[in-house]
Amino acid sequence: MRKFLTSMVAFATVFLLFTPNAFAGQSVRDQVVDIAYQYSDSPYVYGGSSPSGFDCSGYTSYVYGKAGISLKRTSRDQYTQGEYVKRSNLKPGDLVFFGSPIWHVGIYIGNNKMISAENSTDDIEVASLTGYWDRNYAGAKRVIKDEPVESAEQKPETLDDYDDVAVNYWAADQIEYMSDKGIIEGYNGSFMPKDDITRGSVAKMMAVALGISPSNNQQFSDVSSSHWASGYINAMAEKGYITGYENGTFDPDADITREEIAAIFHKTFNLSGSTSDFKDVDSNYWAYEEIQSMAASSITTGYTDNTFRPTNDASRSEFTVFLYRAIK
């Protein structure tokens, strides 16, 4: 089963410091998703229902409880609540269920992904509803009543450039700064802060941040001149800041992992130093030095459970904050 993570995933890494007031003005759906990420650093514990340890239904009942919605304790019982939802009509905040009989529940977060307390190996993970989860998908339930459309005066205040980044969002200041500097761009007025970031996007953002001009000198067999980020990928590769795979490819549209970011930052910004070891990054791990130097440079601190989760994909918000800290 392929795993997808969280940004941040990963979000705790870049200091999710939510308080109850941080959710003021948000829709209940947004509250549920943000609360779910707030507790994404908690470990998996069978039968657990608190931040010290969750199982799948303990996690959902705790998260929804924080948003004022009472859920029954087990995944099977939760499947009896709310209204059935077609998979094609899923919205963030809906509950998704798996197995027959039901043996797992997660929180749908959009973009065909869910966040859930999986098992003692994966803890709380963001996963795509493909492959293993697609084969075991049982259905979805909606326990959040859709709210009436708010007037313009009632909508949460957002950044001038992005209608999906509230001014009180944990990474709002860094996103605004990087946008003003022309280092990041959105999509038709949206930033999609919780989406995973691709290898091509990372190359472009870093090249722009470092003032490196695009290059037409093709460096990778799968990055043609027609790819939107080709010039930046070529330029970063020429500088020796990024490398591809042994077969000569770069895979520009693939999501980038936290360990890959650490390796790029270590080389690009000439990072050094070490700090307390992360319990999931052994000293023999291929990116141990790179991860250590990134933490020692205060670009990241890892999760509150003293893990780094190196193979997790990074979100657009998370990488924006990493880069902001590296260049400031």
Buried (B, 14 or more C-beta within 10 A) or exposed (E): EEBBBBBBBBBBBBEBEBEEEBBEBBBBBBBBBBBBBBBBBBBBBEEBBEBEBBBBBBBBBBBBEBBEBEBBBBBBBBBEBBEEBEBEEBEBBBBBBBBEEBBBBBBBBBEBBBBBBBEEEBBBBBBBBBEBBEEBBBBBBBBBEEEEEEEEEEEBEBBEBBBBBBEBBBBBEBBBBBBEEEBBBBEEEBBBBBBBBBBBBBBBBBBBBBEBEBBEEBBBEBBEEEBEBBBBBBBBBEBEBBBBEEEEEBBBBBBBBBBBBBBBBBBBBEBEEEBEBBEBBEEEBEBBBBBBBBBBBEBBBBBEBEBBBBEBBBBBBBBBBBBBBBBE
